[in-house]
Amino acid sequence: MTVPLMDPHSQYAAVREQIARAIGDVIDSGRFILGPRVAEVERVFAEQVGTAHGIGVANGTDALLIALRALGVGPGDEVICPSFTFYATAESIAAVGAVPVFADIEDETYCLDPAAVEAAITPRTRAVMPVHLFGHPAAMSALREICVKHDLALLEDAAQAYGASLDGVRCGALGDAATFSFFPTKNLPCFGDGGLITTPSAEVDRMCRVLRFHGSEDKRTFTHVGYNSRLDELQAAILLELRPHVDAWNDGRIAVAARYEELGLGEHVVLPAVAAGARHVYHLYIVRTQERERLVDGLTEAGIGNMVYYSTPLHRQPVFEHLGYPEGALPVTERCARECVALPMSPTLGEAAQREVVDAVTALSPART
Ligand SMILES: *Cc1c(COP(=O)(O)O)cnc(C)c1O
């Protein structure tokens, strides 16, 4: 028996018929771009997140690009972000002509350390972009305070955190704008690429709509150099069928995480921490060990899914070499890059499979002292 790292397909079984019907309805309607289903996604997703506006776009990377520009970020600006994240976080900053400034993370949550953010502020800083990494909300109240004090925009990269929350407020409603990805492995997926921007601001909403449609408000007069970046009507129809299930799926992930703990996984590796007031939705189930290489090799041999996220932090990537971060510049980030590994996680992962994972880890690890 093998245990897959993730199993998004298992979620769809119960809704397959409704989705097939919804796809058929779109075909029959003949409306494929910015039709009623995209408008419906924008309305109901913003409502679920708990913010005023939603803007459907082509993917989570474009969502970041468009949100950054709508917040006024451009050439000459600096944006503070983590280095321990997926590349798109910093790529989007560079793509709008700004400079990513990498700040270190907290040792427990793997999210931006507010003290490191404050230390990285310069006169050119324009925005702070925390990532709710692996499904755990960043320390948003401290980050909000810093942004207010220094007059900076606060943009949440919530690609990995649909349904996560902090003190009862959902990720996506904690900043000046936020971005989601519906890539097929995220907690709320579609069947291709898709993304969403959320914002409480009518002005940011308006600008995002202009930018996603070639820099035009009326589709005849072009006021900005924008993008062709829309959420497809077909993907919107799929998202409308899947969204009602996301909270239950996330509850399933939380139950799987609790069961790993009950089964004694924490005797061998460092388990994910959950900050006070946080709902962690375990987009990835990340554990830490100084014996990572041995663990990865052994698990792979035993047929247990595993994957290292992120082995080369962004400040050490070739594309950002010119920014001049030496090795050791971000010590917590670099330690996490050496020690973190993802273990199997899905809402439907069963107890027998989890026992298999824990048994394999136990066989490969000395007990923690
Ligand atoms: C997936 C992801 C993105 C990009 O989303 P796409 O839809 O793949 O473009 C951005 N940031 C983070 C942290 C992600 O995990």
The ligand as a Gaussian input file, in Angstrom:
#p B3LYP/6-31G(d) Opt

LIG

0 1
 C        0.065000      28.784000      -5.693000
 C        0.642000      30.037000      -5.153000
 C        0.671000      31.234000      -5.900000
 C        0.328000      31.310000      -7.351000
 O       -0.894000      30.843000      -7.738000
 P       -1.119000      30.340000      -9.253000
 O       -2.604000      30.217000      -9.345000
 O       -0.412000      29.045000      -9.412000
 O       -0.590000      31.393000     -10.157000
 C        1.122000      32.387000      -5.269000
 N        1.563000      32.358000      -3.999000
 C        1.588000      31.235000      -3.276000
 C        2.080000      31.288000      -1.869000
 C        1.144000      30.028000      -3.821000
 O        1.187000      28.908000      -3.089000

